[in-house]
């Protein structure tokens, strides 16, 4: 079972995290996260650096802070 992280823990993460880490935080699979990122539909701000995706931690925090009011694809 994956480790469940709290919002306070996420707030202490670096400015960006890899896509699988962000996916785990919002409860979607790694493969679904990559599908969403490829379609520019990941629900957080995603930066493409070379061939890698990085998720902006502040956008992840904002999403989770407002989670009850938003729908995640």
mmCIF file of the N, C-alpha and C atoms, coordinates in Angstrom:
data_MODEL
# 
_entry.id   MODEL 
# 
loop_
_atom_site.group_PDB 
_atom_site.id 
_atom_site.type_symbol 
_atom_site.label_atom_id 
_atom_site.label_alt_id 
_atom_site.label_comp_id 
_atom_site.label_asym_id 
_atom_site.label_entity_id 
_atom_site.label_seq_id 
_atom_site.pdbx_PDB_ins_code 
_atom_site.Cartn_x 
_atom_site.Cartn_y 
_atom_site.Cartn_z 
_atom_site.occupancy 
_atom_site.B_iso_or_equiv 
_atom_site.pdbx_formal_charge 
_atom_site.auth_seq_id 
_atom_site.auth_comp_id 
_atom_site.auth_asym_id 
_atom_site.auth_atom_id 
_atom_site.pdbx_PDB_model_num 
ATOM 1   N N  . UNK A 1 1  ? 0.849   -1.186 0.000   1.00 0.00 ? 1  UNK A N  1 
ATOM 2   C CA . UNK A 1 1  ? 0.000   0.000  0.000   1.00 0.00 ? 1  UNK A CA 1 
ATOM 3   C C  . UNK A 1 1  ? 0.892   1.246  0.000   1.00 0.00 ? 1  UNK A C  1 
ATOM 4   N N  . UNK A 1 2  ? 0.622   2.217  -0.909  1.00 0.00 ? 2  UNK A N  1 
ATOM 5   C CA . UNK A 1 2  ? 1.429   3.439  -0.946  1.00 0.00 ? 2  UNK A CA 1 
ATOM 6   C C  . UNK A 1 2  ? 1.252   4.258  0.331   1.00 0.00 ? 2  UNK A C  1 
ATOM 7   N N  . UNK A 1 3  ? 2.291   4.998  0.670   1.00 0.00 ? 3  UNK A N  1 
ATOM 8   C CA . UNK A 1 3  ? 2.227   5.867  1.835   1.00 0.00 ? 3  UNK A CA 1 
ATOM 9   C C  . UNK A 1 3  ? 1.277   7.024  1.546   1.00 0.00 ? 3  UNK A C  1 
ATOM 10  N N  . UNK A 1 4  ? 0.395   7.273  2.470   1.00 0.00 ? 4  UNK A N  1 
ATOM 11  C CA . UNK A 1 4  ? -0.523  8.406  2.333   1.00 0.00 ? 4  UNK A CA 1 
ATOM 12  C C  . UNK A 1 4  ? 0.174   9.643  2.874   1.00 0.00 ? 4  UNK A C  1 
ATOM 13  N N  . UNK A 1 5  ? 0.156   10.702 2.088   1.00 0.00 ? 5  UNK A N  1 
ATOM 14  C CA . UNK A 1 5  ? 0.798   11.942 2.520   1.00 0.00 ? 5  UNK A CA 1 
ATOM 15  C C  . UNK A 1 5  ? -0.270  12.952 2.902   1.00 0.00 ? 5  UNK A C  1 
ATOM 16  N N  . UNK A 1 6  ? 0.076   13.782 3.849   1.00 0.00 ? 6  UNK A N  1 
ATOM 17  C CA . UNK A 1 6  ? -0.856  14.826 4.283   1.00 0.00 ? 6  UNK A CA 1 
ATOM 18  C C  . UNK A 1 6  ? -0.576  16.108 3.511   1.00 0.00 ? 6  UNK A C  1 
ATOM 19  N N  . UNK A 1 7  ? -1.528  16.997 3.559   1.00 0.00 ? 7  UNK A N  1 
ATOM 20  C CA . UNK A 1 7  ? -1.361  18.290 2.906   1.00 0.00 ? 7  UNK A CA 1 
ATOM 21  C C  . UNK A 1 7  ? -0.193  19.055 3.522   1.00 0.00 ? 7  UNK A C  1 
ATOM 22  N N  . UNK A 1 8  ? -0.008  18.945 4.818   1.00 0.00 ? 8  UNK A N  1 
ATOM 23  C CA . UNK A 1 8  ? 1.125   19.609 5.467   1.00 0.00 ? 8  UNK A CA 1 
ATOM 24  C C  . UNK A 1 8  ? 2.455   19.055 4.949   1.00 0.00 ? 8  UNK A C  1 
ATOM 25  N N  . UNK A 1 9  ? 2.524   17.750 4.723   1.00 0.00 ? 9  UNK A N  1 
ATOM 26  C CA . UNK A 1 9  ? 3.747   17.168 4.164   1.00 0.00 ? 9  UNK A CA 1 
ATOM 27  C C  . UNK A 1 9  ? 3.995   17.679 2.749   1.00 0.00 ? 9  UNK A C  1 
ATOM 28  N N  . UNK A 1 10 ? 2.942   17.743 1.950   1.00 0.00 ? 10 UNK A N  1 
ATOM 29  C CA . UNK A 1 10 ? 3.075   18.233 0.572   1.00 0.00 ? 10 UNK A CA 1 
ATOM 30  C C  . UNK A 1 10 ? 3.575   19.675 0.575   1.00 0.00 ? 10 UNK A C  1 
ATOM 31  N N  . UNK A 1 11 ? 3.097   20.469 1.517   1.00 0.00 ? 11 UNK A N  1 
ATOM 32  C CA . UNK A 1 11 ? 3.554   21.865 1.604   1.00 0.00 ? 11 UNK A CA 1 
ATOM 33  C C  . UNK A 1 11 ? 5.062   21.962 1.852   1.00 0.00 ? 11 UNK A C  1 
ATOM 34  N N  . UNK A 1 12 ? 5.649   20.917 2.420   1.00 0.00 ? 12 UNK A N  1 
ATOM 35  C CA . UNK A 1 12 ? 7.087   20.950 2.706   1.00 0.00 ? 12 UNK A CA 1 
ATOM 36  C C  . UNK A 1 12 ? 7.929   20.397 1.553   1.00 0.00 ? 12 UNK A C  1 
ATOM 37  N N  . UNK A 1 13 ? 7.289   19.932 0.480   1.00 0.00 ? 13 UNK A N  1 
ATOM 38  C CA . UNK A 1 13 ? 8.014   19.399 -0.670  1.00 0.00 ? 13 UNK A CA 1 
ATOM 39  C C  . UNK A 1 13 ? 8.762   20.525 -1.388  1.00 0.00 ? 13 UNK A C  1 
ATOM 40  N N  . UNK A 1 14 ? 9.728   20.168 -2.236  1.00 0.00 ? 14 UNK A N  1 
ATOM 41  C CA . UNK A 1 14 ? 10.426  21.184 -3.036  1.00 0.00 ? 14 UNK A CA 1 
ATOM 42  C C  . UNK A 1 14 ? 9.448   21.909 -3.973  1.00 0.00 ? 14 UNK A C  1 
ATOM 43  N N  . UNK A 1 15 ? 9.934   22.927 -4.639  1.00 0.00 ? 15 UNK A N  1 
ATOM 44  C CA . UNK A 1 15 ? 9.086   23.748 -5.519  1.00 0.00 ? 15 UNK A CA 1 
ATOM 45  C C  . UNK A 1 15 ? 8.408   22.929 -6.612  1.00 0.00 ? 15 UNK A C  1 
ATOM 46  N N  . UNK A 1 16 ? 9.077   21.894 -7.109  1.00 0.00 ? 16 UNK A N  1 
ATOM 47  C CA . UNK A 1 16 ? 8.471   20.996 -8.089  1.00 0.00 ? 16 UNK A CA 1 
ATOM 48  C C  . UNK A 1 16 ? 8.738   19.552 -7.687  1.00 0.00 ? 16 UNK A C  1 
ATOM 49  N N  . UNK A 1 17 ? 7.838   18.667 -8.113  1.00 0.00 ? 17 UNK A N  1 
ATOM 50  C CA . UNK A 1 17 ? 8.004   17.230 -7.882  1.00 0.00 ? 17 UNK A CA 1 
ATOM 51  C C  . UNK A 1 17 ? 7.748   16.503 -9.194  1.00 0.00 ? 17 UNK A C  1 
ATOM 52  N N  . UNK A 1 18 ? 8.192   15.248 -9.258  1.00 0.00 ? 18 UNK A N  1 
ATOM 53  C CA . UNK A 1 18 ? 7.961   14.493 -10.484 1.00 0.00 ? 18 UNK A CA 1 
ATOM 54  C C  . UNK A 1 18 ? 6.478   14.113 -10.592 1.00 0.00 ? 18 UNK A C  1 
ATOM 55  N N  . UNK A 1 19 ? 6.078   13.765 -11.783 1.00 0.00 ? 19 UNK A N  1 
ATOM 56  C CA . UNK A 1 19 ? 4.670   13.482 -12.046 1.00 0.00 ? 19 UNK A CA 1 
ATOM 57  C C  . UNK A 1 19 ? 4.139   12.292 -11.242 1.00 0.00 ? 19 UNK A C  1 
ATOM 58  N N  . UNK A 1 20 ? 4.879   11.179 -11.120 1.00 0.00 ? 20 UNK A N  1 
ATOM 59  C CA . UNK A 1 20 ? 4.360   10.078 -10.309 1.00 0.00 ? 20 UNK A CA 1 
ATOM 60  C C  . UNK A 1 20 ? 4.116   10.455 -8.840  1.00 0.00 ? 20 UNK A C  1 
ATOM 61  N N  . UNK A 1 21 ? 4.952   11.308 -8.290  1.00 0.00 ? 21 UNK A N  1 
ATOM 62  C CA . UNK A 1 21 ? 4.761   11.752 -6.908  1.00 0.00 ? 21 UNK A CA 1 
ATOM 63  C C  . UNK A 1 21 ? 3.479   12.569 -6.786  1.00 0.00 ? 21 UNK A C  1 
ATOM 64  N N  . UNK A 1 22 ? 3.279   13.493 -7.706  1.00 0.00 ? 22 UNK A N  1 
ATOM 65  C CA . UNK A 1 22 ? 2.059   14.304 -7.695  1.00 0.00 ? 22 UNK A CA 1 
ATOM 66  C C  . UNK A 1 22 ? 0.826   13.433 -7.924  1.00 0.00 ? 22 UNK A C  1 
ATOM 67  N N  . UNK A 1 23 ? 0.942   12.460 -8.815  1.00 0.00 ? 23 UNK A N  1 
ATOM 68  C CA . UNK A 1 23 ? -0.179  11.559 -9.094  1.00 0.00 ? 23 UNK A CA 1 
ATOM 69  C C  . UNK A 1 23 ? -0.583  10.802 -7.838  1.00 0.00 ? 23 UNK A C  1 
ATOM 70  N N  . UNK A 1 24 ? 0.403   10.301 -7.113  1.00 0.00 ? 24 UNK A N  1 
ATOM 71  C CA . UNK A 1 24 ? 0.111   9.569  -5.874  1.00 0.00 ? 24 UNK A CA 1 
ATOM 72  C C  . UNK A 1 24 ? -0.583  10.471 -4.862  1.00 0.00 ? 24 UNK A C  1 
ATOM 73  N N  . UNK A 1 25 ? -0.185  11.730 -4.812  1.00 0.00 ? 25 UNK A N  1 
ATOM 74  C CA . UNK A 1 25 ? -0.775  12.668 -3.852  1.00 0.00 ? 25 UNK A CA 1 
ATOM 75  C C  . UNK A 1 25 ? -2.256  12.913 -4.141  1.00 0.00 ? 25 UNK A C  1 
ATOM 76  N N  . UNK A 1 26 ? -2.637  12.877 -5.414  1.00 0.00 ? 26 UNK A N  1 
ATOM 77  C CA . UNK A 1 26 ? -4.049  13.117 -5.744  1.00 0.00 ? 26 UNK A CA 1 
ATOM 78  C C  . UNK A 1 26 ? -4.823  11.822 -5.981  1.00 0.00 ? 26 UNK A C  1 
ATOM 79  N N  . UNK A 1 27 ? -4.118  10.700 -5.882  1.00 0.00 ? 27 UNK A N  1 
ATOM 80  C CA . UNK A 1 27 ? -4.812  9.416  -5.947  1.00 0.00 ? 27 UNK A CA 1 
ATOM 81  C C  . UNK A 1 27 ? -5.097  8.893  -7.333  1.00 0.00 ? 27 UNK A C  1 
ATOM 82  N N  . UNK A 1 28 ? -4.271  9.250  -8.309  1.00 0.00 ? 28 UNK A N  1 
ATOM 83  C CA . UNK A 1 28 ? -4.422  8.680  -9.653  1.00 0.00 ? 28 UNK A CA 1 
ATOM 84  C C  . UNK A 1 28 ? -3.184  7.857  -9.979  1.00 0.00 ? 28 UNK A C  1 
ATOM 85  N N  . UNK A 1 29 ? -3.337  6.931  -10.892 1.00 0.00 ? 29 UNK A N  1 
ATOM 86  C CA . UNK A 1 29 ? -2.208  6.077  -11.257 1.00 0.00 ? 29 UNK A CA 1 
ATOM 87  C C  . UNK A 1 29 ? -1.177  6.863  -12.057 1.00 0.00 ? 29 UNK A C  1 
ATOM 88  N N  . UNK A 1 30 ? 0.013   6.343  -12.039 1.00 0.00 ? 30 UNK A N  1 
ATOM 89  C CA . UNK A 1 30 ? 1.112   6.953  -12.797 1.00 0.00 ? 30 UNK A CA 1 
ATOM 90  C C  . UNK A 1 30 ? 0.747   7.030  -14.283 1.00 0.00 ? 30 UNK A C  1 
ATOM 91  N N  . UNK A 1 31 ? 0.221   5.944  -14.830 1.00 0.00 ? 31 UNK A N  1 
ATOM 92  C CA . UNK A 1 31 ? -0.096  5.929  -16.263 1.00 0.00 ? 31 UNK A CA 1 
ATOM 93  C C  . UNK A 1 31 ? -1.192  6.938  -16.605 1.00 0.00 ? 31 UNK A C  1 
ATOM 94  N N  . UNK A 1 32 ? -2.196  7.050  -15.739 1.00 0.00 ? 32 UNK A N  1 
ATOM 95  C CA . UNK A 1 32 ? -3.259  8.032  -15.993 1.00 0.00 ? 32 UNK A CA 1 
ATOM 96  C C  . UNK A 1 32 ? -2.704  9.455  -15.902 1.00 0.00 ? 32 UNK A C  1 
ATOM 97  N N  . UNK A 1 33 ? -1.805  9.675  -14.957 1.00 0.00 ? 33 UNK A N  1 
ATOM 98  C CA . UNK A 1 33 ? -1.188  11.000 -14.822 1.00 0.00 ? 33 UNK A CA 1 
ATOM 99  C C  . UNK A 1 33 ? -0.447  11.382 -16.102 1.00 0.00 ? 33 UNK A C  1 
ATOM 100 N N  . UNK A 1 34 ? 0.300   10.430 -16.661 1.00 0.00 ? 34 UNK A N  1 
ATOM 101 C CA . UNK A 1 34 ? 1.018   10.717 -17.908 1.00 0.00 ? 34 UNK A CA 1 
ATOM 102 C C  . UNK A 1 34 ? 0.056   10.958 -19.064 1.00 0.00 ? 34 UNK A C  1 
ATOM 103 N N  . UNK A 1 35 ? -1.038  10.213 -19.112 1.00 0.00 ? 35 UNK A N  1 
ATOM 104 C CA . UNK A 1 35 ? -2.047  10.457 -20.152 1.00 0.00 ? 35 UNK A CA 1 
ATOM 105 C C  . UNK A 1 35 ? -2.598  11.875 -20.034 1.00 0.00 ? 35 UNK A C  1 
ATOM 106 N N  . UNK A 1 36 ? -2.944  12.276 -18.809 1.00 0.00 ? 36 UNK A N  1 
ATOM 107 C CA . UNK A 1 36 ? -3.470  13.626 -18.593 1.00 0.00 ? 36 UNK A CA 1 
ATOM 108 C C  . UNK A 1 36 ? -2.441  14.692 -18.946 1.00 0.00 ? 36 UNK A C  1 
ATOM 109 N N  . UNK A 1 37 ? -1.203  14.496 -18.534 1.00 0.00 ? 37 UNK A N  1 
ATOM 110 C CA . UNK A 1 37 ? -0.146  15.473 -18.828 1.00 0.00 ? 37 UNK A CA 1 
ATOM 111 C C  . UNK A 1 37 ? 0.083   15.588 -20.330 1.00 0.00 ? 37 UNK A C  1 
ATOM 112 N N  . UNK A 1 38 ? 0.058   14.469 -21.031 1.00 0.00 ? 38 UNK A N  1 
ATOM 113 C CA . UNK A 1 38 ? 0.253   14.488 -22.488 1.00 0.00 ? 38 UNK A CA 1 
ATOM 114 C C  . UNK A 1 38 ? -0.850  15.248 -23.196 1.00 0.00 ? 38 UNK A C  1 
ATOM 115 N N  . UNK A 1 39 ? -2.048  15.231 -22.612 1.00 0.00 ? 39 UNK A N  1 
ATOM 116 C CA . UNK A 1 39 ? -3.192  15.959 -23.189 1.00 0.00 ? 39 UNK A CA 1 
ATOM 117 C C  . UNK A 1 39 ? -3.341  17.364 -22.600 1.00 0.00 ? 39 UNK A C  1 
ATOM 118 N N  . UNK A 1 40 ? -2.371  17.786 -21.788 1.00 0.00 ? 40 UNK A N  1 
ATOM 119 C CA . UNK A 1 40 ? -2.451  19.081 -21.096 1.00 0.00 ? 40 UNK A CA 1 
ATOM 120 C C  . UNK A 1 40 ? -3.704  19.170 -20.235 1.00 0.00 ? 40 UNK A C  1 
ATOM 121 N N  . UNK A 1 41 ? -4.085  18.053 -19.595 1.00 0.00 ? 41 UNK A N  1 
ATOM 122 C CA . UNK A 1 41 ? -5.281  18.011 -18.758 1.00 0.00 ? 41 UNK A CA 1 
ATOM 123 C C  . UNK A 1 41 ? -4.987  17.645 -17.312 1.00 0.00 ? 41 UNK A C  1 
ATOM 124 N N  . UNK A 1 42 ? -3.708  17.541 -16.930 1.00 0.00 ? 42 UNK A N  1 
ATOM 125 C CA . UNK A 1 42 ? -3.400  17.257 -15.532 1.00 0.00 ? 42 UNK A CA 1 
ATOM 126 C C  . UNK A 1 42 ? -3.908  18.431 -14.714 1.00 0.00 ? 42 UNK A C  1 
ATOM 127 N N  . UNK A 1 43 ? -4.556  18.184 -13.570 1.00 0.00 ? 43 UNK A N  1 
ATOM 128 C CA . UNK A 1 43 ? -5.235  19.264 -12.855 1.00 0.00 ? 43 UNK A CA 1 
ATOM 129 C C  . UNK A 1 43 ? -4.327  20.236 -12.098 1.00 0.00 ? 43 UNK A C  1 
ATOM 130 N N  . UNK A 1 44 ? -3.024  20.122 -12.278 1.00 0.00 ? 44 UNK A N  1 
ATOM 131 C CA . UNK A 1 44 ? -2.068  21.039 -11.656 1.00 0.00 ? 44 UNK A CA 1 
ATOM 132 C C  . UNK A 1 44 ? -1.159  21.600 -12.746 1.00 0.00 ? 44 UNK A C  1 
ATOM 133 N N  . UNK A 1 45 ? -0.423  22.619 -12.387 1.00 0.00 ? 45 UNK A N  1 
ATOM 134 C CA . UNK A 1 45 ? 0.531   23.199 -13.332 1.00 0.00 ? 45 UNK A CA 1 
ATOM 135 C C  . UNK A 1 45 ? 1.684   22.218 -13.551 1.00 0.00 ? 45 UNK A C  1 
ATOM 136 N N  . UNK A 1 46 ? 1.910   21.864 -14.813 1.00 0.00 ? 46 UNK A N  1 
ATOM 137 C CA . UNK A 1 46 ? 2.953   20.915 -15.179 1.00 0.00 ? 46 UNK A CA 1 
ATOM 138 C C  . UNK A 1 46 ? 3.957   21.607 -16.088 1.00 0.00 ? 46 UNK A C  1 
ATOM 139 N N  . UNK A 1 47 ? 5.232   21.452 -15.748 1.00 0.00 ? 47 UNK A N  1 
ATOM 140 C CA . UNK A 1 47 ? 6.311   21.985 -16.577 1.00 0.00 ? 47 UNK A CA 1 
ATOM 141 C C  . UNK A 1 47 ? 6.958   20.818 -17.309 1.00 0.00 ? 47 UNK A C  1 
ATOM 142 N N  . UNK A 1 48 ? 7.210   20.982 -18.592 1.00 0.00 ? 48 UNK A N  1 
ATOM 143 C CA . UNK A 1 48 ? 7.940   19.953 -19.323 1.00 0.00 ? 48 UNK A CA 1 
ATOM 144 C C  . UNK A 1 48 ? 9.376   20.434 -19.451 1.00 0.00 ? 48 UNK A C  1 
ATOM 145 N N  . UNK A 1 49 ? 10.268  19.699 -18.842 1.00 0.00 ? 49 UNK A N  1 
ATOM 146 C CA . UNK A 1 49 ? 11.686  20.048 -18.827 1.00 0.00 ? 49 UNK A CA 1 
ATOM 147 C C  . UNK A 1 49 ? 12.403  18.945 -19.599 1.00 0.00 ? 49 UNK A C  1 
ATOM 148 N N  . UNK A 1 50 ? 12.814  19.276 -20.824 1.00 0.00 ? 50 UNK A N  1 
ATOM 149 C CA . UNK A 1 50 ? 13.368  18.236 -21.672 1.00 0.00 ? 50 UNK A CA 1 
ATOM 150 C C  . UNK A 1 50 ? 12.267  17.222 -21.935 1.00 0.00 ? 50 UNK A C  1 
ATOM 151 N N  . UNK A 1 51 ? 12.521  15.965 -21.654 1.00 0.00 ? 51 UNK A N  1 
ATOM 152 C CA . UNK A 1 51 ? 11.516  14.929 -21.828 1.00 0.00 ? 51 UNK A CA 1 
ATOM 153 C C  . UNK A 1 51 ? 10.810  14.562 -20.541 1.00 0.00 ? 51 UNK A C  1 
ATOM 154 N N  . UNK A 1 52 ? 10.989  15.354 -19.494 1.00 0.00 ? 52 UNK A N  1 
ATOM 155 C CA . UNK A 1 52 ? 10.407  15.027 -18.186 1.00 0.00 ? 52 UNK A CA 1 
ATOM 156 C C  . UNK A 1 52 ? 9.356   16.041 -17.785 1.00 0.00 ? 52 UNK A C  1 
ATOM 157 N N  . UNK A 1 53 ? 8.414   15.562 -16.997 1.00 0.00 ? 53 UNK A N  1 
ATOM 158 C CA . UNK A 1 53 ? 7.384   16.434 -16.440 1.00 0.00 ? 53 UNK A CA 1 
ATOM 159 C C  . UNK A 1 53 ? 7.706   16.735 -14.982 1.00 0.00 ? 53 UNK A C  1 
ATOM 160 N N  . UNK A 1 54 ? 7.493   17.993 -14.598 1.00 0.00 ? 54 UNK A N  1 
ATOM 161 C CA . UNK A 1 54 ? 7.611   18.412 -13.201 1.00 0.00 ? 54 UNK A CA 1 
ATOM 162 C C  . UNK A 1 54 ? 6.315   19.131 -12.848 1.00 0.00 ? 54 UNK A C  1 
ATOM 163 N N  . UNK A 1 55 ? 5.786   18.826 -11.672 1.00 0.00 ? 55 UNK A N  1 
ATOM 164 C CA . UNK A 1 55 ? 4.543   19.452 -11.216 1.00 0.00 ? 55 UNK A CA 1 
ATOM 165 C C  . UNK A 1 55 ? 4.886   20.505 -10.179 1.00 0.00 ? 55 UNK A C  1 
ATOM 166 N N  . UNK A 1 56 ? 4.323   21.687 -10.343 1.00 0.00 ? 56 UNK A N  1 
ATOM 167 C CA . UNK A 1 56 ? 4.556   22.799 -9.423  1.00 0.00 ? 56 UNK A CA 1 
ATOM 168 C C  . UNK A 1 56 ? 3.808   22.504 -8.122  1.00 0.00 ? 56 UNK A C  1 
ATOM 169 N N  . UNK A 1 57 ? 4.567   22.391 -7.046  1.00 0.00 ? 57 UNK A N  1 
ATOM 170 C CA . UNK A 1 57 ? 4.000   21.988 -5.760  1.00 0.00 ? 57 UNK A CA 1 
ATOM 171 C C  . UNK A 1 57 ? 2.916   22.956 -5.286  1.00 0.00 ? 57 UNK A C  1 
ATOM 172 N N  . UNK A 1 58 ? 3.106   24.241 -5.484  1.00 0.00 ? 58 UNK A N  1 
ATOM 173 C CA . UNK A 1 58 ? 2.083   25.201 -5.025  1.00 0.00 ? 58 UNK A CA 1 
ATOM 174 C C  . UNK A 1 58 ? 0.754   24.982 -5.733  1.00 0.00 ? 58 UNK A C  1 
ATOM 175 N N  . UNK A 1 59 ? 0.786   24.540 -6.991  1.00 0.00 ? 59 UNK A N  1 
ATOM 176 C CA . UNK A 1 59 ? -0.468  24.275 -7.697  1.00 0.00 ? 59 UNK A CA 1 
ATOM 177 C C  . UNK A 1 59 ? -1.121  22.994 -7.179  1.00 0.00 ? 59 UNK A C  1 
ATOM 178 N N  . UNK A 1 60 ? -0.302  22.039 -6.763  1.00 0.00 ? 60 UNK A N  1 
ATOM 179 C CA . UNK A 1 60 ? -0.817  20.811 -6.155  1.00 0.00 ? 60 UNK A CA 1 
ATOM 180 C C  . UNK A 1 60 ? -1.483  21.130 -4.813  1.00 0.00 ? 60 UNK A C  1 
ATOM 181 N N  . UNK A 1 61 ? -0.843  21.974 -4.019  1.00 0.00 ? 61 UNK A N  1 
ATOM 182 C CA . UNK A 1 61 ? -1.419  22.388 -2.735  1.00 0.00 ? 61 UNK A CA 1 
ATOM 183 C C  . UNK A 1 61 ? -2.737  23.124 -2.968  1.00 0.00 ? 61 UNK A C  1 
ATOM 184 N N  . UNK A 1 62 ? -2.762  24.030 -3.950  1.00 0.00 ? 62 UNK A N  1 
ATOM 185 C CA . UNK A 1 62 ? -3.989  24.778 -4.238  1.00 0.00 ? 62 UNK A CA 1 
ATOM 186 C C  . UNK A 1 62 ? -5.114  23.838 -4.650  1.00 0.00 ? 62 UNK A C  1 
ATOM 187 N N  . UNK A 1 63 ? -4.805  22.848 -5.464  1.00 0.00 ? 63 UNK A N  1 
ATOM 188 C CA . UNK A 1 63 ? -5.810  21.881 -5.890  1.00 0.00 ? 63 UNK A CA 1 
ATOM 189 C C  . UNK A 1 63 ? -6.372  21.125 -4.692  1.00 0.00 ? 63 UNK A C  1 
ATOM 190 N N  . UNK A 1 64 ? -5.494  20.628 -3.843  1.00 0.00 ? 64 UNK A N  1 
ATOM 191 C CA . UNK A 1 64 ? -5.937  19.827 -2.700  1.00 0.00 ? 64 UNK A CA 1 
ATOM 192 C C  . UNK A 1 64 ? -6.621  20.663 -1.626  1.00 0.00 ? 64 UNK A C  1 
ATOM 193 N N  . UNK A 1 65 ? -6.215  21.908 -1.484  1.00 0.00 ? 65 UNK A N  1 
ATOM 194 C CA . UNK A 1 65 ? -6.869  22.804 -0.532  1.00 0.00 ? 65 UNK A CA 1 
ATOM 195 C C  . UNK A 1 65 ? -8.317  23.051 -0.932  1.00 0.00 ? 65 UNK A C  1 
ATOM 196 N N  . UNK A 1 66 ? -8.570  23.012 -2.246  1.00 0.00 ? 66 UNK A N  1 
ATOM 197 C CA . UNK A 1 66 ? -9.878  23.312 -2.799  1.00 0.00 ? 66 UNK A CA 1 
ATOM 198 C C  . UNK A 1 66 ? -10.563 22.043 -3.322  1.00 0.00 ? 66 UNK A C  1 
ATOM 199 N N  . UNK A 1 67 ? -10.076 20.854 -2.935  1.00 0.00 ? 67 UNK A N  1 
ATOM 200 C CA . UNK A 1 67 ? -10.512 19.591 -3.505  1.00 0.00 ? 67 UNK A CA 1 
ATOM 201 C C  . UNK A 1 67 ? -12.024 19.365 -3.509  1.00 0.00 ? 67 UNK A C  1 
ATOM 202 N N  . UNK A 1 68 ? -12.751 19.654 -2.434  1.00 0.00 ? 68 UNK A N  1 
ATOM 203 C CA . UNK A 1 68 ? -14.193 19.371 -2.464  1.00 0.00 ? 68 UNK A CA 1 
ATOM 204 C C  . UNK A 1 68 ? -14.950 20.163 -3.547  1.00 0.00 ? 68 UNK A C  1 
ATOM 205 N N  . UNK A 1 69 ? -14.398 21.307 -3.945  1.00 0.00 ? 69 UNK A N  1 
ATOM 206 C CA . UNK A 1 69 ? -15.102 22.146 -4.905  1.00 0.00 ? 69 UNK A CA 1 
ATOM 207 C C  . UNK A 1 69 ? -14.701 21.881 -6.349  1.00 0.00 ? 69 UNK A C  1 
ATOM 208 N N  . UNK A 1 70 ? -13.733 20.978 -6.574  1.00 0.00 ? 70 UNK A N  1 
ATOM 209 C CA . UNK A 1 70 ? -13.257 20.745 -7.942  1.00 0.00 ? 70 UNK A CA 1 
ATOM 210 C C  . UNK A 1 70 ? -13.371 19.275 -8.308  1.00 0.00 ? 70 UNK A C  1 
ATOM 211 N N  . UNK A 1 71 ? -13.510 19.048 -9.592  1.00 0.00 ? 71 UNK A N  1 
ATOM 212 C CA . UNK A 1 71 ? -13.577 17.678 -10.099 1.00 0.00 ? 71 UNK A CA 1 
ATOM 213 C C  . UNK A 1 71 ? -12.267 17.355 -10.800 1.00 0.00 ? 71 UNK A C  1 
ATOM 214 N N  . UNK A 1 72 ? -11.702 16.206 -10.478 1.00 0.00 ? 72 UNK A N  1 
ATOM 215 C CA . UNK A 1 72 ? -10.463 15.767 -11.107 1.00 0.00 ? 72 UNK A CA 1 
ATOM 216 C C  . UNK A 1 72 ? -10.827 14.721 -12.147 1.00 0.00 ? 72 UNK A C  1 
ATOM 217 N N  . UNK A 1 73 ? -10.334 14.905 -13.369 1.00 0.00 ? 73 UNK A N  1 
ATOM 218 C CA . UNK A 1 73 ? -10.658 13.972 -14.476 1.00 0.00 ? 73 UNK A CA 1 
ATOM 219 C C  . UNK A 1 73 ? -10.184 12.578 -14.192 1.00 0.00 ? 73 UNK A C  1 
# 
